[in-house]
């Protein structure tokens, strides 16, 4: 009986470790987005702890909710780490209306600069306008 319990526990531990481990695509995407966001660090922006992973395709964009504070400036950066044609970021207010932001797009990397007028919930949409489905990593910097 003890052998059986130990065997089940070992199988569960291995399965859980595989589920929680980052995939190669996630590691590559995170590495690329950290390199990309480094340019904003040179301007005094600090990279916020944490990141958002997801899968994006031409027909299925992903939306990430973020809590932002007025008086701060933000740069959202995303990368796929794969050869995608055109990644795009968009920013929306808590009602889902587009807000004015500074866009930057270069193949598998995209950024959006934004300074909110009011503190609150905002949404960042990650879309793939052209190319094959890909895993993306989104981070943001603030100052």
N, C-alpha and C positions, 0 to 999 in steps of 0.2 A: 504494500500500500504506500509506503513512504517513497519507494522508487517511482511509482506512478505519479505521485504529487510532485516530486522533484523534476520528473520529465516534463510534466505539464507546465510547471513554473519556468523551466528552461526554454521551452518552445514559446511561451508568452513573452519572455524577456527578449528573445531574438526577434520575434515579430514586432514588438513595440520599438525596438532599436531601429529596425529597418524603416518603420513608418515615420519615425521622428528625424531620421537622418536627412540631411540636405542632399538633393540630387546633384549630379554634375552640372546640369543646366542652371540650377539655383546658385551654385558656387560661382560659376562663370558670370552669371548676370550680376550677382552682388559685387564681384571683383571689378567688373566694368563700370558699374554705377558709382562705386567708391572712387575709382580713378576719375570719373567724369565730374563728380561733386567736388573733387579737390580743387578745381578751378575757382569755385565759389569760396572756398576756405581762404584763398589768397586775397579775397575782398572782405575778409572779416566775418564770414558766415561760419557758424558752428553746425556740424552734422549732428542731427538729433539721433539719440540711441534708438535702435529698432529699425526694422525694415518690413516691407510688405512684399510677399511673393504671390504670384498668380499666373494663370495661363491666359493668354490673349490670342484671339484670332480675328480675322477680318469681320466676321459676323457677331463676335461675342467680346465686346469691350468689358473691362473691369472697372468698378468704381470703389474708391477707398474714402471713407469718412475720416476727416481730421479736425481737431479742435484747434483753432488759431486765435491769436490775440492781436487786437488793434495796437498799433505802435511798433509792431515787429515787421520785418521784411522776411519773406520766405522764398526759397528756391526749391521746387520739387524736381527731382531728377529720376529718370527711369532708364533702364537698359535691359536688353534681352540676352546679350552675350552670344547671340547667334546672328547669322547674316539675314536680317529682315530688311525689307524694303523701306518701310516708313512707319515709325512709331510716333505717336502723338499724345500729348497731355493736354487736358482742358480742365479749367477750374470753375466750380459752380457754388453758389451760395446755398444756405439751408433750405431755400424754396425750390432749388433745382434750376435757378436762372443763371446763365453764363455771366461771369464777371470779367472785367478787363485784366489781362495779364500779359507778361512778356513771354512770347513763345520762342523756343529754340528746338529745331529738329535736324538731326543728322543721321539718317539711316536707322540703325538699331538703338540709337540714343535720343532722348528728348528731355526737355526741361521747360518749366513754366515758373516765371518770377511773379510774385504777387505780394501786395501789402494790403491787408484787410482794413476797411474803414471801421468795422465793428467786430468785436470778439464774438466767437461762436463756432458753430458747426459749418464746415465747408466740405465739398466733395471734389476729389481729383479723379478724373476719368482717364484711364489708360486705354488707348485704342491702337489697333494695328490697321493702317489704311491699305497697305499692300504687303504681300508676302505670306509665308507659311505660318501656321500657329506656332507660338513660342512662349517660353516661360520668361516672365519679367521680374525685376526687382525694383521697387520704388522706395526712395528715401527722401527726406527733406532736411534742408538746412535753414537756419534762422539767424537773425541779428537784430 
